[in-house]
Every structure is written in structure tokens, then in C-alpha cells.
Amino acid sequence: MAHLSEKKYIALWKLYEEMLYDPVMEEAGKVIFVPDGPGHEMEGLHYPPARQPRRRLLREWCITDWEKRENVARVTLRRYMALVANVGLRKKVFGF
């Protein structure tokens, strides 16, 4: 938050945004969500109307299969955020 106006940090967020909306990443990550479309209204977790997320999880996180939970999209995004948050590693990789 302290560097939101600096171009180099904006570039890091743009990279993250590109990864979030990459079709390959979206395909890999959809294994933990209820499929879109009719016929799936009763599947997955249900939330109070005020807290309804954009996409609902298929099941509780603690009982989701490890292979689905650790899909390539989620792991990639977590690793990228860990890289950005680690000052020493970020300096080594990105130079700032």
C-alpha cells in the first residue's frame, strides 16, 4: 500500500492481474469451484446473501482434495505473492 503510486510496483500488480485472468490459469483453478450454468444451483457451499462470493467453493476447504487445493493456478499465484512480499527475494529477482 505504501508504494501504490510507484510504476515498478504498479507493474508487479499488472503482472498479478495478467496471471489472474489468464485463460490457462482460470481453467486450472476452476477445479475447486461449482461449475457455472444451470443444474448446479444445489451444489457446493452456500453463503448468506450479503457475503455471496463471485464463485462458490465445491466443498469446505479443509476437506477439499489435496490435488484440487494445490492446483497449478493457486500454487503459482501464492508463490508470486510470496515473492512480492519477501523484500530480499524481490530485490534479488526484480531489483527493488
N, C-alpha and C positions, 0 to 999 in steps of 0.2 A: 504494500500500500504506500510505502514511503517513496517509491520510485515510479509511480504511475505516469508521470509526465516525461520520463526519460525514454528516448527512442529505443535504446538497446533492450530495456525491459518490456516495452510495447512489442518488440519483435519476439521476445520469449512467449508472450501471451498469444501473439498471432500464430506462432508455431503450435502452441497447445490447441488453439481453435481449429487449425487445419487438421490436427490429429483427431479431434473430437468429431468432426463432420466428414472424415474420410470414409467413403463407402465400404472399403475393406474392413476398417476398424469397426464400423457400425454393424456390419454383418457378423464379425467375430464376437462382438459384445452382446448381441441380442439373445444369446442363449439363456440369460438369466431373467429375461422379461417375458410377460404374457404376450403372445403374438397379437398383432393388430388384426382388426376385422371382426365381422360377425361370427358368433359361435364361441367366442372366448370370454364373454362377459362374466361368467361364473368362475373362471379360473384365476389362480393367483391370490395374492393378498389384497384385501380391501381396506381402504383408508377412510377416515372421516372426510366429508366433502371439502372442508376448509384446508385439508392437508393432502389432497389428491395430487400425486406426482404426475409428471407427463407420461411416464411409463410405469406400470406396476410390476413388481417382482413376482416371479412364479411361486416362490416359497420363502419362508423365513431364511434369513442369511445364514444362521447357524446350522441349518440342515440342508443347505444347497450343496450339491455335489462339488467336491474339490476341483474337478476338472472344469466345471462350468464357472465356478467362482474365480478361478485363476486363469481365465481365458486370455488370449494374447492381447486383446484390446485393453482390458483392465490392467494387466501387468505393465504394458507399455506406458499407459497414462500415469500409473503410480510411480514408475521409475523416472519418468520425465519430471514429475513434480518433486520427487526426492532430489534429483539433480539440481533443479532450480532452487530448492530450499537450502541445499548444502553449499554454503558460501565458498568454502575451499575448493570443492569439486567444480562448482560453477565457474570459479576463476580459472581453474585449470582447463576446463573444456571451452568456455566462451570468452575468457579473458577479462571478465568483470564480475 
